[in-house]
Amino acid sequence: MARIDPLVIQRFEKDQIPLLKSRVNVIFLMAAGMVPIFGLADYLLFPDHFNSFMASRFIVAVFCLLFYWINTHRELGQRSMYLGIAACYMVALAIIKMIVDLGGYTTSYYAGLNLIFIGLCVFIPVRFWYVIFHSTMIYLLYLLMVFLFNEIENPGLFFTNNMFVLATLAIMVVGSHINYHLRLREYLLRIDLDRLRQQLEKYSQGLEIKVKKKDEDLIQKVRELRNRQARLIDTQKASIFGLAKLTESRDKGTGEHLFRIQVYCNLIAQECSKQDRHREVLTEAFITDLTDSCVLHDVGKVAIPDEVLLKPGRLSDQEYETIKSHTVLGRNVLEAIEQRLGDEAFLSLGRDIAYSHHEHYDGTGYPQGLKGEAIPLAARIVAVADAYDAITSNRCYRHSLPHQEAVRRIIQASATQFDPFVVDAFLQVQEQICQAGELIHAQNDQVELSLGNGVSSVGDQPEKQPDGSIDRHGFREAPFVQETSSPLQTATVIRPSLGRAVQNRVTRPGHTFVTPARPWNKR
């Protein structure tokens, strides 16, 4: 972007004060509500520290509510930014204290810093250098406290955890930079539009040619504004998708899992739309939103501790309940984002999918025990797609099973775990799904070999056994229960040809394949 007059920047920032005030209030309310809620994790995982941790959380919540009252009843202007940043520092200090008390870098509570960076970078509309400075200060404060009060006994684990924190910070800082410049560009376009409108009014009488020319300029500016707004929406979707990718990367699991889920859901939904039963719901827009949002199905696992999420053996009852909580956590996170961004269709679908994709058609699933048509259609479609991908993908405790076995198990679970209507649609496109999966698996293996990485994956969610233990194998013979995990490596390899290759391989006569939009393919 060309150099802009500092006076224009000042007017722009003054114009952004109402947005700044409202977003800072969102941060205060989210912190006041979510910080105490995560005390449940303290109670379940670290009961010895519960009282001291809850005291810290309560103090943070009280100060956030106080800041909210001040920001609401006082005209602070640009000073609202400092209240918001102060709240971020308070929450960060509380989290850092908990990390230090729990032994430093070995605890999964470092993931809480990721939420701080999201709040600071995404919600507070400030200049790029403000974001970099305060994010860096929070991260350096975290490193300082760990080095002062803890010993680094496992440098590899310390390095890995810090890579996750830095990856989140990098994604959020870049998103904040793009968001700031898009808003600035939008402001400049509004100025241009106002100027053009005044000129049109001035020359409208008797100057038909000139009016026509200015009208064309106005139309072009409107189109450019819409394109910028569309890019802003794409940036928001890409940031959320980056959060889903980061969540998956904690497991170091099946590469391209998210893309495979998008392909499978797209194929199944298109086949379902050919039937009369849900034709009114399964519109082209619905299928597009489903393809975008299905990657958020396991976003709640970002709050699940590593010692539970990455455990390769059997889980205890308490660990199983912790795993199950990811549906509620995912729903809560997406609801908070939806409240800030507005009624976005793909976020609403993502919320329903994250919350209900482990519900069973016969009512034996969780978290609500919904039955039949009470389960959202999008969640029913994702359940079948996720089950197929889990069966046909490698896990740390077993190799992938063949396509025929996956089909047999899904048929066996029809009307118990899965909607028979969705299963029938799956069977109609099973050959295309198999071909797409094989191609994506093969291309992902080639990329991993070129990077020098071996196959690494994490298994499905656990299956409860009669003896009270939890089996990590996600499927049983009868009755059939499937619960999957969706890991994905953090290293992203840009392969724009993959979507076209899948389309060429799996398209059959009379069946149009819509390649899902992949934000990481955008250059």
N, C-alpha and C positions, 0 to 999 in steps of 0.2 A: 504494500500500500504506500502511495506517495506521502511525503511529509505533509502533515496537517498543521494548520495554524494553532498555536497553543490556546488562543482565545476560543477557537472552535471546540477544542478539547474541554476547556472549562465550561462552556455552555452545555456540551454533551453530558458532562458529569453532573451538572446541576439538573439537567433534564432526567437523569437516572435516579435522582434522590428518592422519589416514591417507590421505584422498583427496589432500590437498596434497602429502604425501610421495611418493606413487606418481606423481602427475602431474609433479612436479619431476624425478623420476628419468627419466621418459619424455623430458623436454626434454634432460636431460644426454645420454642415449643417442642421441637423434636428432641433436643437435648434433655429438657425437663421431663419428657415422657419416656424416652428410650433408655437413658442412663440408669434410672431405677429399675426398669424392666429387666435389664441384663443382670440385675442382682439375682435373678433366678438361676443363672449359670453359676454364680458364686455359691449359692446354696447347694446346688447339685454336685459341683466339682470340688469346691474348696470350703467345706462347712466350717473349718477352723478359722478361716479369714472372713467369714460372712459378716460378722458384726462390724469389724473395722472397715471392710469394703463398702457396706451399706451406709455407714456414716459418711464416707467420702462421697458416695453417690448422692446422698440426701443433700449434702452441702452444695454440690454442683447444681442439683435441681433447683434448690431455693434461690441461688444466685441467678440462674437462668431466668426464673420467673420474675425476679426483681429487675433484671435487665429488660425483660419483655415489657414490664409495667412502665419503666422509664422511657423506653423507645416509643411506646404507644402514646404516652401522655405528654411528651416533650417534643418540640420541634428541633431535633438535633442536626438535621441536614446531613452533611458528609460525616459527621461524628458518629452516626449510627454504625459506620464501618468499624470503628474502634471497639464499640460494644460487642459486635459480632466476633471480631478477632479475639477479644478478651475471653468470650465464652469458649471459643475453640481452645485457647491456651488452658483454661480451667479444666475442661474435659480431658485434654491431653495430659495435664499434670496428674489428674486422678488415675488415668489409665497407666501412665508411667510408674506411679507409685505401686499400683497393683502388680505390674510386671516385675518390678524390683522385689517386692515382697514374696512373689512366687518363684524366685530364682533367676529372674532375668530373661534372657532370650529363649530359654527352653519352654516357656509357656506359650500357649496359642493366643493369649490375650494381646499379643502384638498386633493381631488383626484389627483391634480397636483403633489403632492409629490410622488404618486405611479409611475408616469412617470419618475420622477427623479431617483427613485430606479431601475426602469427597465433599464434606460440608464447607470447607474453606475455599476449595477451588470451583465447585459447581454452583453453590448457592449465593456466594457474596460477589456481586458484580463490581470488581475493582480492577485496577491496572495489573498488568502481567507481572511487573517487578514486585508489587506488594505480595502477590501470591507466592512467588518464588522465595522472597525473603522470609515470610512468616512460616511457610512450609518447611524451609531449610532449618529455621531456628527450632521448630518443634522436633524435627528429626535429630538435630544435633543435641538437643536437650535429652532426648531418649538415649542416644549413644553415651552421652556423658554420665547419666545416672546408672546405666548398665555397667560401664567400665569402673565407676567409683564404688559401687556397692555389690557387684557380682563378679565372679571369676569366669573367664571364658574357657571352659573345659572342653568344649566341642566346637572348634573353629568352623568346621564344615556346616553344622547346623546353624551357627550364628550367621554365617555368610548366606545360607539359603533363606533364612527368615528375613534378613535384610534385603535380599533381592526381591522378595515379594512386596515388602514395604516400598522399596524404591520403584518397582514396576507400577504399583498403584499411584505413587506420587507423580511419576512421569506421565501416565495416562491422564490424570486429573489436571496437571499443569498445562499440558498441551490442549486439553479440552477447554480449560479456562481461557487460554490465549485465543483460541479460535472463537469462542463465545463472545469475548470482549470485542474483537474486531468485527464480528458480524453485527453486533448491536451498534457499534460505532458507524459501520457502513449503512445500516438501516436508518440511523439518525441523519446521516448526510443525504441519503436518498429522500428522506422526508423533507429536508430543507430544499433540495432540488425540486421536489414535487410542488412545494408551496411557491417557490419562485416561478416555476413554469405556469402554475395556475394563475398567478397574478399577471403574468405576461399575456396569457390567453384572454383574460378578462379585458386587458388594456387594448389589445388589437383585434378583438372579436368583431367589432362593428366595421363592415365594409372591407375587411381584409381576409377574404375567404382563403386564399392560397396560404397566407401566413398562419392563419388559424389551423388549417389542415396540417401544416408542417409541425406546428407546436403540439397538435393533438397526437401526431405520430410519435413525437418525442416523449409525450406523457405516457402513451401506451407502452413504449419501450422501457421507460423507467418503472412502470407498474410491473411489467414482466420481470425485470431485473430484481425488483423488491420481492416478488413472489419466489423467484429462484433463491434469493438469499434466505428467505424464511424457510424454504424447503431444505436448504443446506443446514440451517440451524436445527431443524427437526431431525435431520439425518445425523447431525453431531450428537444430539441427545440420545438417539437410538444407538449410535456407535459407542457412546460412553457406557450406556447400560449393558450393551453386548460385551464391552471390554470387562465390565464387572463380572458378567457370567463366565467369560473366558478365564478370568483370574481365579474365580471360585473353582472352576474345573481344574486349574493347573495345580492346585494344592495336592491333588491325588496322583499327579504324574501319570495320568491314565490314558485311555484310548485316544490316540490322535484323531482328529476330525470327527469326534463324536457329535459335536454340535451340528456340524454340516450334515452328517448322515441323518440326524434326527429331523433336520429341516427337509431333506429330500424325502424321507419316508412319510412324514406328516403331510407334505404337499401331495404326494401320490395318493395316499389314502383319502385325504379330504376331497381331491378331485373326483375320485371314484364314488365317494359317498354322495357328492353333489348331483350325480346322474340319477339317483333314486328320488322318489317323491317324498320320502319320509321327512327329510330335513332340507329340502331344496330351497325353501325360503330363507333358511339360516345360512346355508353354505353358499353364499354369494362369492363373487371374485374378490371383493374387498375382504370378506371374512377369511378366505383361504390365504390371502396375502398377509393379513395381520397374524393369522395362526402360524405361518411360516416364519415371520419375524419374532414372534413371542415365545415359540416353543423352546427356544434356547434358554429361557429363564426358569425352566422347571425345577432345577436344583439350586437356585441362587441362594436359598437359605442355608446351605451347607457352609457358607463362609463363616458362620458363627459356631459350627460344630468343632470341638477340639480335635487336634491332629491325632491324639492318642486313641480317640474313638473312631474318627473317620478313616484313618489309615491302618487300623488294626487288621491284620490279615487272618487272624483266627476267629474263634467264636466270641460273641459278645455276651456280657451279662445282661440281666433284665434292665438294670439302670442304664447301661450303655445303649441298649436297644431303644429305650424311651428317649434318650438324648438324640439318637439318630432320627427318630420319628418327629422330633420337634422342628426339623428343618422345613417342614411344610408350613407351619405357622410362622416361623421366622421369615421365610421367603415371602409369604403373603403380606406380612407387616411392612417389610422393606419396600415392596412394590406399591403398596397402598400409600406409603409416605411420599414416594416419588410421584405417584399419580395425583395426589393432592396438590403437589407443587406445580406440576406441568399441565394439569387440567385433564379432562376426560379424553385421554388418548386411547383409541380402540385396542392397539396392540398391548398397552400396559394393562388394561382391564382383562384381556385374555390371558396375559402373562400371570396376573394375580390369580385368576381362577385355576390356571394350570399348575402353578407352584403350590397352591393350597389343596387341590383335589386330585392330582395325578396318581396318588396312591389309594384312592377310593376304589372299592371293588363293586362290580355290578350287582352282586348278591348282598351287599351291605356289610361285608366283613372287613372292609378296609379302614383306613384312618386318614385324617384326624377326626372326621365327623361321623363316619359310618354311613355315608350317603348310599342310596340304593337306586339302581335303574336310571330313569330319566332325570332324577334329582341331581345326578352328577353332571357338571357342565360338559357339553359335547366336545369342546376343545380338549378337556382333560381326558376324556375317554379315547380320543384319537391318539394323543401323546402317550397314553399308557401302553397301547399296542405297539407303537413305533419304538418306544423306549425298551419294551420287553424284547422285541426282536433284535435290537442292536445289542442288548446285554447278552443275549444267548449267543450271538454270532461274533462276539468280540472277545479277545483274550482277557483273562483276569489273572491276578497274581497267584490264585490257587488252582486254576484250571486253564486249559486251552479253549479256544472258541469251539462251539459246536456247529455242525453243518446246517445249511439252510433247511433241509428236510426235517431235522429234529426241532428246529425253532418253529416251523409251521405246525408240526404235530403238537407241540406243547401249547401253542396259542389256541389251536382248535380245541384241545383238551380243557382249556380254561374258559372257553366261550360260555357265556351266561353265568359264570361264577365270578371270575375276576374281570372279564372283558365283556363289553357290549357286543352281542351277536351281530348286530347291524354293522359295526365297525370291523369285526372279524371277517364278515362276508366281503366287505370292500377290500380288506387286506388280502384275502385269498385271490380276488380278481386281479390284483396288481403284484402278486408275490414274485413273479418272474422279473418284472421291472425293478422291484426293490432289491432282489438278490443281485441282479447285474450291477445296479448302482452301488450297492454295498461293497461288492467285490472290487469294483474299479477304484472306489475311494480308499478302501483298505490297501490295495496294491500300490496306489500312488503315494499314500502316506508312508508305507514301508520303505519305498524308494527314497523318499525325502529323509527319513530317519537314518537310513544306511549312509546317505551322503553326508549327514551331519555327524556320523560316528556314534549314533545312539542305538541301543538295543531296544527291543519291545518291552515296554513297561506299562502296566495297567493295574487298576485297583478293582476289586470285585464288586458284585452287586451288594445291595443292602441285605441285612441278615434275615434268616428265617427262624422263627421260634420253634424249639424242639420240645418234646414231652418232658424231658428232664429239666426244663427251665433254662437251658443254655440257648444260645443263638447261633445258628449255622450260617456262615457267610454265603453259602450257596443259595442263590436267590430263587430256586425253583424246586418243587417237590412233585412227585408223580401224581398223588391224588390225596386230598384236593390240591389244586395248583395255586401257588402264591408266588408272585414275582414282585420284587422291589429292587429298583436299580439305582446305581450311582453313576454320575456322568462326569468323569475326570477328563481333563484336556491339558496337554503340555502348554506352558506359557510361551515357548518359542513359536512365533508365528511365521509361516513360510508363505509368501504371496504367490499364489498360483492361479492366475485368472483363467487359464485354460481348463481347469478342472470342471467348472460348471458346464462349459460347452461340451467337454468330453462325455460327461455323464448324460447330458441331454441327447447326444448322438447315439449313445449306446442303448438307452432304455426306452426311447420313444417308439411306440408301436402305432400302427394305423388306427386312427380314430381316437388316439389318446394324446393330448397335448401336455407336455411336461413344462411346468413353469419353474425355471431355476431360481432358488431362493436368493434374495439379495444378501450379499456377504460384505459387511462393512470393511473387513480387512482386505478385500480385493480392491478397494478404492484407492487410487494413487493420489 
